[in-house]
Amino acid sequence: MKSGLRRVVLTENAEGPVALRPEIQGLRGIAVALVVVFHIWPAVLPGGYVGVDVFFVISGYLITGLLARMALRDGRISLMAFYSRRVRRLLPTAILALLATLAGTLVFLSMARWEETAIQVAASALYVQNWRLAWQAVDYLGAEEAASPVQHYWSLSIEEQFYIVWPLLMVAGLWLARRLGRPAKDVFLVGLTAVFAGSLISSVVITRSDPAAAYFVTHTRLWELALGGLLALTVHRFRAGLPLRAAMAMTGIGAIGFSALFFSASTSFPGALALLPTLGTVLIIAAGGIKLGRFADLMPASFAMSATGRIRSTSGIGRWLFSIRRIAPRPGSLQVSC
């Protein structure tokens, strides 16, 4: 277990940054591009919203691997170290984006919208925006108009809920492993598998009965994060030559690209169909960022996509403007879709 987990390379640890994984940075860039194009030109990539699913798998992979490494190194998981780093990394940008949203609201929206927008901003600041949108029965994919200038915070809310709960579950798993005299990795794998299966079943069922809510609520999305976690704990077992790894990477890119091109607002999503882009993401990460010579630019490890991936944390600062312009179009002006 120890030698294997040491081979799980992450983009960061509790003390500071380590070597970047180019394929993960590239996947982030692809995900950003998909979501941005979907919001601005939905006819071009009607399924570009799957970029969010790519992000969820990446987050599950990185955070689970980080916590597992912490348990391996120290024999425990330092909740204080983990939470303090999350706060330092995410809170300043989030606060800036929300303050910009409030300022934009005062400029672009009528006074009748101020109270509701303030409530939405508060929900985003508390990372429960996804539940508020689900409660309001917002149809994210079918609506022609944004319900809120901070509507995009729904996915960040799920990630933050994950950041809060996941370490606690892994601490409990570590304690249980000691009580049972079992390797911690085995307990983690059983727990992750149970979360994955339960959440995926919930996603399939709720997507059929209440697709608008299924898109937002945490328990229909948690399996995507758990899938990344399962990859983090098992990827070190993977052995394959360059041709197979290259085929895996290209298949993964194809799965994500197919989803972005052929999924649409009418697709029953997330549900079982979300397995296509998420498993595509798994294949790319497992392949390890392979270069393919003259075709290297097709890989997510390419420089352009890697560079785009680094700006994900700041993208929220500008996206609020697109949302505000969409819900507050001015006569004679061009409406920007988001």
Beta strands, then each sheet from edge to edge (+ up, - down):
end
